[in-house]
């Protein structure tokens, strides 16, 4: 039996739908709807850079234009989300804590060795002492460990102390109840994670099964490598073993058309993939700025063969070697990535400043696209709390 075939457009529709970009973007939602959106995505990656708004806020705003940053902060502070590691630092639904326990357990020995090699043989003594300090005195921030110049440093002096905090956070001993000016605060995990979630457990087999099935549910379709990299919880070998035993029960094979002249890919898909294709809502007829850390953008290889869009964030590229700019946003027009835009919220000037927009090959600029962009920038003004947009004289890179 030959596998089901998805056209490239159907495949893009599936991704955008499963990643929340076909939701009613103008309908106000409360904390329950926001929690549901985060659960649908699985996690929201965080980033400290506030070029427009921070990445996690931009990710959620791209899916609902009524979203405001304080909503996510309240959800986190209420214990409905916890902060830890997927492929990067992320906010994760607290009902997933039971699965992250397996990550904590399997990574502790590696991290203990790594941090001890870095910090010295007394590192774990520092960890134990600092954990006891937090137990007795309560929430701690890394900057609380700083000491004025010229004063004596105690055993958890800033450098060692920050490493100890990071080690305990990465291994689940500490959790982050909230951030203050985007700086982590730390407390014992059992005082942060709701008790029902903190005490919940599952077997190793249940953990692997959940990680695989929940990943393919959110991906729609993918390779074993795609499944392994979604949460960064499992090794590729573990995913392959799971597929060998469970693929016939939980997945179907699909052939997915790539862009251009690239060959199609034969991949695993969720069992109800035909229903997803047939019932997913259309992508709204709007243009959207996507964060460089948006889940649709995250897997650059997948992005390239499905959307024909090659993207590199250039914040770590020396200025003279940048092709576009320091922090450039992919531009999604309905279901197509049509270009990238260099813009920044300059709050002191009460504006969004558009420096440059580069179009993808074969994309034509039109009055309709101009109107869509202007509408999106007005929406971004509300998110960034500025009142106007200013375009540089040569902002549109015609013929790029």
C-alpha positions as CSV (number, residue, x, y, z in Angstrom):
1,X,0.0,0.0,0.0
2,X,1.5,3.3,-1.1
3,X,1.7,6.1,1.5
4,X,-0.7,9.0,1.6
5,X,0.6,12.0,-0.3
6,X,0.5,15.6,1.0
7,X,1.1,18.4,-1.4
8,X,3.5,21.1,-0.2
9,X,0.7,23.5,0.5
10,X,-1.2,20.9,2.5
11,X,1.9,20.2,4.5
12,X,2.4,23.9,5.3
13,X,-1.2,24.2,6.3
14,X,-0.8,21.2,8.7
15,X,2.2,22.8,10.3
16,X,0.6,26.2,10.7
17,X,-2.6,24.7,12.0
18,X,-0.9,22.5,14.6
19,X,1.3,25.3,15.7
20,X,-1.6,27.6,16.5
21,X,-1.4,30.0,13.5
22,X,-4.9,29.2,12.2
23,X,-6.6,30.2,15.5
24,X,-9.0,33.2,15.5
25,X,-6.3,35.8,16.0
26,X,-8.6,38.7,17.0
27,X,-10.6,36.9,19.7
28,X,-9.8,37.9,23.3
29,X,-8.8,34.9,25.5
30,X,-8.3,34.4,29.2
31,X,-5.8,32.5,31.2
32,X,-7.5,29.2,30.3
33,X,-7.2,29.8,26.6
34,X,-3.6,30.9,27.0
35,X,-2.7,27.8,29.0
36,X,-4.4,25.8,26.2
37,X,-2.3,27.5,23.5
38,X,0.9,26.8,25.4
39,X,-0.1,23.2,25.9
40,X,-0.9,22.9,22.1
41,X,2.6,24.2,21.3
42,X,4.1,22.1,24.1
43,X,6.4,24.9,25.3
44,X,7.3,28.5,24.5
45,X,11.0,29.3,24.1
46,X,12.3,32.3,26.0
47,X,14.9,34.9,25.0
48,X,16.2,37.9,26.8
49,X,16.6,40.2,23.8
50,X,13.8,42.8,23.5
51,X,14.4,44.1,19.9
52,X,10.6,44.4,19.4
53,X,9.2,42.4,22.3
54,X,10.8,39.3,23.9
55,X,10.6,36.1,21.8
56,X,8.1,34.2,24.0
57,X,5.7,37.2,23.9
58,X,6.0,37.5,20.1
59,X,5.3,33.8,19.7
60,X,2.0,34.1,21.6
61,X,1.1,37.5,20.1
62,X,1.5,36.0,16.5
63,X,-1.3,33.6,17.4
64,X,-3.6,36.1,19.2
65,X,-3.3,39.8,18.8
66,X,-5.1,40.5,22.1
67,X,-2.3,38.8,24.0
68,X,-0.3,40.9,26.5
69,X,2.9,39.9,28.3
70,X,1.5,40.1,31.8
71,X,-0.9,37.2,30.9
72,X,2.0,34.8,30.5
73,X,3.7,36.1,33.6
74,X,0.6,35.5,35.7
75,X,0.2,32.0,34.3
76,X,3.9,31.3,35.3
77,X,3.5,32.8,38.8
78,X,0.3,30.8,39.4
79,X,2.4,27.6,38.9
80,X,0.6,26.5,35.7
81,X,3.9,26.7,33.8
82,X,7.5,25.9,34.9
83,X,10.7,27.1,33.4
84,X,13.3,24.6,32.3
85,X,15.1,23.2,29.3
86,X,13.8,21.7,26.0
87,X,16.3,22.5,23.2
88,X,16.6,25.9,25.0
89,X,15.2,27.6,28.1
90,X,11.4,27.5,27.8
91,X,8.1,27.8,29.7
92,X,6.4,24.4,29.9
93,X,3.0,23.3,31.2
94,X,3.4,22.1,34.8
95,X,1.5,18.9,34.0
96,X,4.6,17.8,32.1
97,X,6.8,18.0,35.2
98,X,6.5,14.2,35.6
99,X,8.2,13.7,32.2
100,X,10.9,16.2,33.0
101,X,11.8,14.2,36.1
102,X,13.3,11.6,33.7
103,X,15.3,14.3,32.0
104,X,16.6,15.5,35.4
105,X,17.6,12.0,36.5
106,X,19.4,11.1,33.3
107,X,21.3,14.4,33.1
108,X,22.3,14.8,36.7
109,X,25.4,12.6,36.5
110,X,26.6,14.3,33.3
111,X,26.0,17.8,34.7
112,X,27.6,16.9,38.1
113,X,30.8,15.8,36.3
114,X,30.7,18.9,34.0
115,X,30.2,21.4,36.8
116,X,32.7,19.7,39.1
117,X,35.4,19.8,36.4
118,X,34.6,23.5,35.8
119,X,34.2,24.6,39.5
120,X,36.4,22.1,41.4
121,X,36.0,19.2,43.7
122,X,34.2,21.3,46.3
123,X,31.4,22.2,44.0
124,X,28.8,19.8,45.3
125,X,29.4,21.0,48.9
126,X,28.6,24.5,47.6
127,X,25.4,23.1,46.0
128,X,24.3,21.5,49.3
129,X,25.0,24.6,51.3
130,X,23.2,26.9,48.9
131,X,20.2,24.6,48.7
132,X,20.0,24.7,52.5
133,X,20.3,28.5,52.5
134,X,17.3,28.6,50.1
135,X,15.3,26.1,52.2
136,X,15.7,28.3,55.3
137,X,15.6,31.8,53.8
138,X,13.4,31.5,50.8
139,X,13.5,32.8,47.2
140,X,17.0,33.8,45.9
141,X,18.3,35.6,42.8
142,X,21.8,35.2,41.4
143,X,22.5,38.9,42.1
144,X,21.7,38.3,45.8
145,X,25.1,36.5,45.8
146,X,27.0,39.5,44.7
147,X,29.1,41.3,47.3
148,X,30.4,44.9,47.2
149,X,33.9,45.4,46.0
150,X,36.5,44.8,48.7
151,X,34.3,42.7,51.0
152,X,35.0,39.1,51.8
153,X,33.2,36.5,49.7
154,X,31.6,33.6,51.5
155,X,31.5,30.0,50.1
156,X,28.7,30.8,47.7
157,X,30.4,33.8,46.2
158,X,28.8,35.0,43.0
159,X,30.6,32.9,40.4
160,X,30.4,29.6,42.3
161,X,26.9,30.4,43.5
162,X,25.5,31.2,40.1
163,X,26.9,27.9,38.8
164,X,25.3,26.1,41.8
165,X,21.9,27.7,41.1
166,X,22.2,26.7,37.4
167,X,23.1,23.1,38.3
168,X,20.2,22.8,40.7
169,X,17.8,24.3,38.2
170,X,18.9,22.1,35.4
171,X,18.5,19.0,37.6
172,X,15.1,19.9,38.9
173,X,16.1,20.7,42.5
174,X,15.2,24.3,42.1
175,X,12.5,25.9,40.0
176,X,11.8,29.5,38.9
177,X,8.6,30.9,40.5
178,X,8.9,34.1,38.5
179,X,11.3,36.5,36.8
180,X,12.0,40.0,38.0
181,X,13.2,42.3,35.1
182,X,13.8,39.0,33.3
183,X,16.2,37.8,36.0
184,X,15.4,34.4,37.4
185,X,14.3,33.9,41.0
186,X,14.9,30.4,42.5
187,X,13.1,28.4,45.1
188,X,12.9,24.7,46.0
189,X,10.9,22.9,43.3
190,X,8.5,21.4,45.8
191,X,7.5,24.9,46.8
192,X,7.0,26.1,43.2
193,X,5.4,23.2,41.3
194,X,1.8,22.4,42.3
195,X,1.9,19.3,44.5
196,X,-0.3,17.2,42.2
197,X,2.2,17.8,39.4
198,X,5.3,17.7,41.6
199,X,4.4,14.3,43.0
200,X,3.2,12.7,39.8
201,X,5.4,10.0,38.4
202,X,5.5,7.7,35.4
203,X,7.5,4.7,34.3
204,X,10.4,4.9,31.8
205,X,8.2,3.2,29.2
206,X,5.4,5.7,29.7
207,X,7.8,8.6,29.5
208,X,9.2,7.4,26.1
209,X,5.7,6.7,24.8
210,X,4.5,10.1,25.8
211,X,7.5,11.9,24.4
212,X,7.2,10.2,21.0
213,X,3.4,10.4,20.6
214,X,3.1,14.0,21.9
215,X,5.9,15.1,19.5
216,X,4.3,13.6,16.4
217,X,0.9,15.0,17.5
218,X,2.4,18.5,17.4
219,X,4.6,18.0,14.4
220,X,1.9,16.4,12.2
221,X,4.6,14.4,10.4
222,X,8.3,13.9,10.7
223,X,11.3,11.7,10.7
224,X,12.7,9.8,13.8
225,X,15.2,12.7,14.1
226,X,12.3,15.3,14.1
227,X,10.5,13.4,16.8
228,X,13.6,13.2,19.0
229,X,14.5,16.8,18.6
230,X,11.0,18.2,19.3
231,X,11.3,18.0,23.1
232,X,15.0,17.1,23.3
233,X,14.0,14.5,25.9
234,X,15.0,11.3,24.1
235,X,17.9,10.0,22.1
236,X,17.5,9.1,18.5
237,X,18.0,5.4,19.3
238,X,15.2,5.5,21.8
239,X,12.8,7.0,19.2
240,X,13.9,4.4,16.6
241,X,13.2,1.6,19.1
242,X,9.8,3.1,19.9
243,X,8.9,3.4,16.2
244,X,10.0,-0.2,15.6
245,X,7.5,-1.4,18.2
246,X,4.7,1.2,17.9
247,X,4.8,2.8,14.4
248,X,2.0,0.6,13.1
249,X,-0.3,1.4,16.1
250,X,0.3,5.1,16.4
251,X,1.5,6.5,13.0
252,X,0.9,6.2,9.3
253,X,3.4,6.8,6.5
254,X,3.0,9.9,4.3
255,X,4.9,11.2,1.3
256,X,5.3,15.0,1.7
257,X,6.0,17.2,-1.3
258,X,9.0,19.6,-0.9
259,X,9.4,23.0,-2.5
260,X,11.0,23.4,-5.9
261,X,12.7,20.5,-7.4
262,X,13.7,18.8,-4.1
263,X,12.6,15.2,-3.7
264,X,9.5,14.4,-1.6
265,X,10.1,12.9,1.9
266,X,8.5,9.7,3.2
267,X,7.8,10.3,6.8
268,X,5.9,9.1,9.9
269,X,2.6,11.0,10.5
270,X,0.0,11.1,13.2
271,X,-2.8,8.5,12.5
272,X,-5.5,11.1,11.9
273,X,-3.4,13.2,9.4
274,X,-6.1,13.0,6.8
275,X,-8.7,14.4,9.2
276,X,-6.2,17.2,10.1
277,X,-5.8,18.1,6.4
278,X,-9.5,18.0,5.8
279,X,-10.7,19.9,8.9
280,X,-8.0,22.4,9.7
281,X,-9.1,26.0,9.6
282,X,-7.6,28.3,6.9
283,X,-4.7,30.5,7.7
284,X,-6.0,34.1,8.4
285,X,-5.6,36.5,5.5
286,X,-3.0,38.6,7.3
287,X,0.7,39.3,7.5
288,X,2.7,38.5,10.7
289,X,6.1,39.1,12.1
290,X,7.5,35.8,13.5
291,X,10.0,35.7,16.3
292,X,13.3,34.0,15.2
293,X,12.5,31.5,18.0
294,X,8.9,30.8,16.9
295,X,8.3,27.0,16.7
296,X,7.5,27.3,13.0
297,X,11.0,28.8,12.4
298,X,13.0,26.7,14.9
299,X,13.9,23.7,12.7
300,X,15.9,25.4,9.9
301,X,16.3,22.3,7.8
302,X,12.5,21.5,7.9
303,X,11.8,25.2,7.3
304,X,14.0,25.1,4.1
305,X,12.5,22.1,2.4
306,X,8.9,22.8,3.3
307,X,8.7,26.6,3.0
308,X,11.7,27.3,0.8
309,X,13.0,29.8,3.4
310,X,16.6,29.8,4.6
311,X,17.0,31.7,7.8
312,X,19.9,32.4,10.1
313,X,19.7,34.7,13.1
314,X,22.8,36.9,12.9
315,X,23.1,38.2,16.5
316,X,26.4,36.2,16.9
317,X,27.7,37.1,13.4
318,X,30.2,39.9,13.3
319,X,28.5,43.1,11.9
320,X,30.7,43.2,8.8
321,X,29.7,39.6,7.9
322,X,26.0,39.9,8.4
323,X,23.9,39.4,5.2
324,X,20.8,41.1,6.7
325,X,21.0,42.4,10.2
326,X,21.4,41.8,13.9
327,X,17.8,40.7,14.7
328,X,15.7,40.3,11.6
329,X,12.2,38.9,11.7
330,X,10.7,36.3,9.2
331,X,7.6,37.7,7.6
332,X,4.6,35.3,7.2
333,X,2.0,36.4,4.6
334,X,-1.0,33.9,5.1
335,X,0.8,30.6,4.5
336,X,4.0,31.8,2.8
337,X,7.2,33.2,4.2
338,X,7.7,36.1,1.8
339,X,10.7,37.9,3.3
340,X,12.4,39.2,6.4
341,X,12.2,42.6,8.0
342,X,14.7,44.6,10.0
343,X,12.7,46.6,12.5
344,X,13.0,47.6,16.1
345,X,10.8,49.1,18.8
346,X,12.6,52.3,19.8
347,X,10.6,53.1,22.9
348,X,12.5,56.3,23.7
349,X,11.4,57.6,20.3
350,X,7.9,56.1,20.7
351,X,8.1,54.2,17.4
352,X,8.8,51.1,15.5
353,X,11.6,51.9,13.1
354,X,11.7,49.9,9.9
355,X,15.2,49.8,8.5
356,X,14.9,47.3,5.7
357,X,12.6,44.6,4.2
358,X,14.0,41.9,1.9
359,X,11.6,39.9,-0.3
360,X,12.2,36.3,-1.2
361,X,12.8,35.5,-4.9
362,X,9.7,35.7,-7.1
363,X,7.7,37.6,-4.4
364,X,6.2,40.8,-5.8
365,X,5.4,43.8,-3.5
366,X,1.9,45.2,-4.0
367,X,-0.5,47.7,-2.5
368,X,-2.3,44.8,-0.8
369,X,0.9,43.5,0.8
370,X,1.8,47.0,1.8
371,X,-1.6,47.4,3.6
372,X,-1.1,44.0,5.3
373,X,2.3,45.0,6.5
374,X,1.1,48.3,7.9
375,X,-1.8,46.6,9.7
376,X,0.7,44.2,11.3
377,X,2.9,47.0,12.4
378,X,0.0,48.8,14.0
379,X,-0.7,45.6,15.9
380,X,3.0,45.4,16.9
381,X,2.8,49.0,18.1
382,X,0.2,47.9,20.7
383,X,2.4,45.0,21.8
384,X,5.5,47.2,22.1
385,X,3.6,50.1,23.7
386,X,4.6,52.7,21.1
387,X,2.3,54.8,18.9
388,X,3.8,55.1,15.5
389,X,5.9,53.4,12.8
390,X,8.7,55.2,10.9
391,X,10.1,53.8,7.7
392,X,13.7,54.5,6.6
393,X,13.9,56.1,3.1
394,X,15.3,53.0,1.4
395,X,13.4,50.4,3.6
396,X,12.1,48.2,0.7
397,X,14.8,46.2,-1.0
398,X,13.2,46.0,-4.4
399,X,14.4,43.2,-6.6
400,X,16.1,41.3,-3.7
